[in-house]
């Protein structure tokens, strides 16, 4: 049987919750009436069991059973890691 679960690619914008990340998925679509191409973004809460996602990572999320009130997606893979920026006070000097 085919795996019919949806998969989306997006960027992690928040990882402040325990085992949960917020992934922003950006896509383009055409306006129904005027035909202009517009950019649309939507934020999904996804389950990250190992807490390995960092802000800025590009991830693939897969649809799953409801895990909580707003969480219906799981992080499948991390496609690209974000560039690590050193924010320590000594780095500024």
C-alpha positions in Angstrom: 0.0 0.0 0.0 1.2 3.5 -0.9 2.3 5.9 1.8 -0.2 8.7 1.4 0.9 11.0 4.1 1.8 14.5 3.1 5.4 15.7 3.3 6.4 19.4 3.4 9.8 21.2 3.4 10.3 24.2 5.6 12.5 26.1 7.9 12.6 25.8 11.7 11.7 29.2 13.2 11.4 28.2 16.9 12.7 25.3 19.1 11.8 26.6 22.5 9.3 23.9 23.4 10.3 20.4 24.6 10.4 17.9 21.7 8.5 20.4 19.5 9.7 22.7 16.7 7.8 25.3 14.7 8.4 24.9 11.0 7.5 27.7 8.5 6.5 26.4 5.1 6.6 28.9 2.3 4.9 28.4 -1.1 3.6 30.4 -4.0 0.1 30.4 -5.3 -2.0 32.3 -7.7 -4.7 34.7 -6.6 -8.1 33.2 -7.6 -9.5 36.4 -9.2 -6.6 38.5 -10.2 -4.1 35.8 -11.1 -1.2 37.5 -9.4 1.4 35.1 -7.9 1.6 35.7 -4.2 3.8 34.2 -1.5 2.0 32.4 1.3 3.6 31.0 4.5 2.2 28.8 7.2 3.6 27.6 10.5 3.3 24.0 11.6 4.2 22.5 15.0 6.2 19.3 14.5 7.4 16.6 16.9 11.2 16.4 17.3 11.8 13.5 19.5 15.6 14.0 20.0 15.5 17.8 20.2 18.2 18.1 17.5 16.7 20.7 15.3 18.1 24.2 15.6 16.6 27.6 14.4 17.3 28.0 10.7 17.5 24.3 9.8 15.7 23.2 6.7 13.6 20.1 7.5 11.1 17.7 5.9 8.0 17.1 8.0 5.6 14.3 7.5 1.9 14.1 8.5 1.1 11.9 11.5 -1.6 11.1 13.9 -2.6 13.9 16.3 0.1 14.1 19.0 -1.5 17.0 20.8 -4.0 19.8 20.3 -2.0 21.5 17.6 0.7 19.0 16.7 0.0 16.7 13.8 3.4 16.5 12.1 6.7 14.9 12.8 10.2 15.9 11.7 11.3 13.3 9.1 14.8 14.5 8.3 17.0 17.5 8.6 17.9 18.4 5.0 20.3 21.3 5.7 21.8 22.6 8.9 21.8 26.3 9.7 25.1 28.2 9.8 26.3 28.3 13.4 26.7 31.8 14.6 28.9 32.4 17.7 26.9 34.7 20.0 29.3 34.6 22.9 30.4 38.1 24.3 34.1 37.3 23.6 33.3 36.8 19.9 32.2 40.4 19.5 35.7 41.7 20.3 
